[in-house]
Amino acid sequence: MSVGAGCPHTTTQVMTMLMLTRQAFPALRHETGIARSYNPPALEAMKDSDVSLSARERTIVLLMGHGLSNKMIARELTIAPETVKSHAKRIFLKLTVQTRAQAVYRASILGLIALR
């Protein structure tokens, strides 16, 4: 059974993605709490930076924020997992981060993505 028009995922797959998202957000909240408690001026400087991501990179970091693995992102976008990995590396470099949670957090602070 498909979840909605144009959605290739079953209800079970969507529920799994939601569960993974919920598991990812505690790490994200932890990292944001550290950033706010240790260096509030750094957050303001981050907002003023000239970092930009391509449309594809924004899509990938958004899907990362929803808890999808590289393999799941590749399936969703119908591209090779190696291509997702290349995009992720470029995203990490552009945002000067080391983890997926940091990339999602920084992209959201910069207004590059909107998590819902």
C-alpha positions as CSV (number, residue, x, y, z in Angstrom):
1,M,0.0,0.0,0.0
2,S,1.4,3.4,-1.0
3,V,1.2,6.3,1.4
4,G,0.1,9.0,-1.1
5,A,0.0,10.0,-4.8
6,G,3.5,10.0,-6.1
7,C,5.0,8.5,-2.9
8,P,6.9,5.3,-3.7
9,H,7.0,4.3,0.0
10,T,4.7,1.9,1.9
11,T,3.2,3.0,5.2
12,T,5.7,0.7,7.0
13,Q,8.6,2.4,5.2
14,V,7.3,5.9,6.1
15,M,6.8,4.8,9.8
16,T,10.4,3.5,9.8
17,M,11.6,6.9,8.4
18,L,9.7,8.8,11.1
19,M,11.2,6.6,13.8
20,L,14.7,7.2,12.4
21,T,14.0,10.9,12.3
22,R,12.9,10.9,15.9
23,Q,16.1,9.1,16.8
24,A,18.3,11.6,14.9
25,F,16.8,14.7,16.5
26,P,18.0,14.1,20.0
27,A,21.6,14.3,18.6
28,L,20.6,17.4,16.8
29,R,19.1,19.0,19.9
30,H,22.2,18.1,21.8
31,E,24.5,19.8,19.3
32,T,22.4,22.9,19.1
33,G,22.3,23.1,22.9
34,I,26.1,22.9,22.9
35,A,26.5,25.6,20.3
36,R,24.1,28.0,22.1
37,S,25.6,27.4,25.5
38,Y,29.2,27.8,24.5
39,N,29.3,30.4,21.7
40,P,26.2,32.5,21.0
41,P,28.1,35.0,18.9
42,A,29.3,32.2,16.6
43,L,25.6,31.5,15.8
44,E,25.1,35.1,14.6
45,A,28.3,34.9,12.6
46,M,27.1,31.7,11.0
47,K,23.9,33.4,9.9
48,D,25.9,36.1,8.2
49,S,28.1,33.7,6.2
50,D,28.0,33.5,2.4
51,V,27.6,29.7,2.3
52,S,25.4,28.4,-0.5
53,L,24.3,25.0,-1.5
54,S,23.0,23.8,-4.9
55,A,19.3,22.7,-5.1
56,R,20.5,19.1,-5.1
57,E,22.7,19.6,-2.1
58,R,19.8,21.3,-0.2
59,T,17.6,18.3,-1.1
60,I,20.1,15.9,0.2
61,V,20.8,17.7,3.5
62,L,17.0,17.9,4.0
63,L,16.6,14.2,3.5
64,M,19.5,13.7,5.9
65,G,17.5,15.7,8.4
66,H,14.6,13.4,8.0
67,G,16.9,10.5,8.9
68,L,17.4,8.9,5.5
69,S,20.7,7.0,4.9
70,N,22.8,7.6,1.8
71,K,21.3,4.5,0.3
72,M,17.7,5.6,1.0
73,I,18.5,9.1,-0.4
74,A,19.9,7.5,-3.5
75,R,16.7,5.4,-4.0
76,E,14.5,8.4,-3.4
77,L,16.4,10.6,-5.9
78,T,17.1,7.7,-8.4
79,I,20.9,8.3,-8.3
80,A,23.8,6.1,-7.2
81,P,24.7,5.9,-3.5
82,E,28.2,7.0,-4.5
83,T,26.7,10.2,-6.0
84,V,25.0,10.9,-2.7
85,K,28.3,10.3,-0.9
86,S,30.0,12.9,-3.2
87,H,27.3,15.4,-2.5
88,A,27.5,14.8,1.2
89,K,31.3,15.4,1.2
90,R,30.8,18.6,-0.7
91,I,28.1,19.7,1.8
92,F,30.3,18.9,4.7
93,L,33.1,21.0,3.2
94,K,30.9,23.9,2.3
95,L,29.3,24.0,5.8
96,T,32.5,23.2,7.6
97,V,31.0,20.3,9.6
98,Q,32.0,16.8,10.3
99,T,28.6,15.0,11.0
100,R,25.3,14.7,9.3
101,A,23.5,16.2,12.4
102,Q,25.9,19.2,12.2
103,A,25.2,19.7,8.5
104,V,21.4,19.6,9.1
105,Y,21.7,22.1,12.0
106,R,24.0,24.5,10.2
107,A,21.9,24.4,7.0
108,S,18.7,25.1,9.0
109,I,20.4,28.0,10.9
110,L,21.6,29.5,7.6
111,G,18.1,29.2,6.2
112,L,19.1,26.8,3.5
113,I,16.5,24.2,4.5
114,A,13.4,24.2,6.6
115,L,12.7,21.1,8.7
116,R,9.1,20.5,9.4
